[in-house]
Structure formats: C-alpha cells, structure tokens
Amino acid sequence: VHYMGHLLGNTLTTADTGTLSLDHDFYSRWVLTGTGAVTLQADNWVDGDTGHVVVDTSKQTISIPAAWITGGADIVSTPGIYVLELVKVN
C-alpha cells in the first residue's frame, strides 16, 4: 500500500547529478548512486516533514543550501557513506 502526501515511506534511488529535487510529495528517502556534483533542493516540504538522503561522499560532492542547518556535520573532510536526516522546521 502506498500513501501519497507527506507521510510517505517511499524511496527514490537515483544516479542523477546536478540539481536534485527532494520532492516530499513523492518520496521521503533518497539514495544517491551517481558520481559527480549534486546540489540538493527541497520541494513541497511542510513543517514537521522528515526525510533521509543516503550519499557516498567518496563518489559525490554534495552542495547543501546555506539556509539549511547542518548541526556541524562535516561530510566533506571524511569521505564515506552518510545518511543525512532532513527535518523541516518553520
């Protein structure tokens, strides 16, 4: 059973690079498998939404918008596989 909207448990696995839309109307988890530069962009998130991005920083260079709070996470200096938790708070 799949539920549309902001209570999704659906995962998108993508090799896309460039600007990646994290569209919360369709997914709540994104697994990045490509190589190269990726800029994350949040679309259709509302207060309280959570999501997860799985990224391998030894293969991908991730750009996170400056307005996003990272909690001091440094995913660039130590390459590896990370699960980033995103939460919309507004």
N, C-alpha and C positions, 0 to 999 in steps of 0.2 A: 504494500500500500504506500503510495506517495502522496504527501500533502503539499500543496502549493502554498506559497506565502513565506512568512518569516519564522516558521517552526520546522524548517526542513532539516533533514539529515542526509541530504544528497551530496555526493562528492563529484567534482569535476577533475579529471586528470588531464592535464594539458601540456603540450610541448611548445605552446605559443611563447614568443618573446615580444619585446616592445612594451606597449601599454596593455596591461591585463586588467579587465574589468572584473572585480569581485562583486558580481551581481547577486545580492542576497534574496532577490525574488525567485532565484532558481537553485542556488546552492548555499551550503554553509561550510563546506570544506573544499579546498583547492590543493591539488598535488601538482607541483611544477616539475616537469621531467626534461624540459629542453635545456639548451646551453645558450648562454649569452646574457644580455642585459634585459631585465624585466622591471617595469615601473608599475607598482600596484595602485589601483584606483578603486575606491569603494563606491558602489552604486546601489541605491534602494535599501539603505540601512536605516533603521529607526532605533530610537532609544531602547537599549536593553538587548539588541541583537548581538550574538556572538558568532564567531567563525574561526576557522583554523586554516593556516596556509603551511604546507609542508614544502620545504625548499632545501636544496643541496647547494650551499654557497661555494663549494669547490667547482661547481659547474655553472652557476648562475650568479650574476651580480644584481642584487635587488636594490631598487630605489623605493624608499618609503617616504610619502609626503611629510614635509616638515611639521605639519599640523597634527600628525599622529604622535601620540605619546608612546615612547618605546620602553620606558621603565629602565633605561640604561643598558638595554641589551646590545651587545656588540657582536653582530653576526658576520662582520667583515674580517676582523683580525684573526679569528679562529675558524677557518673553513670547516664545514661539516654539514650534517643533516640537522635541520631545525624544524620544530613545529611552533609556528607563531600563532598565538591566540589574539584575536582581534575582538574588541568589545566597543560598541557604540554607546557612548555616554554623553548625553546632551539634555 
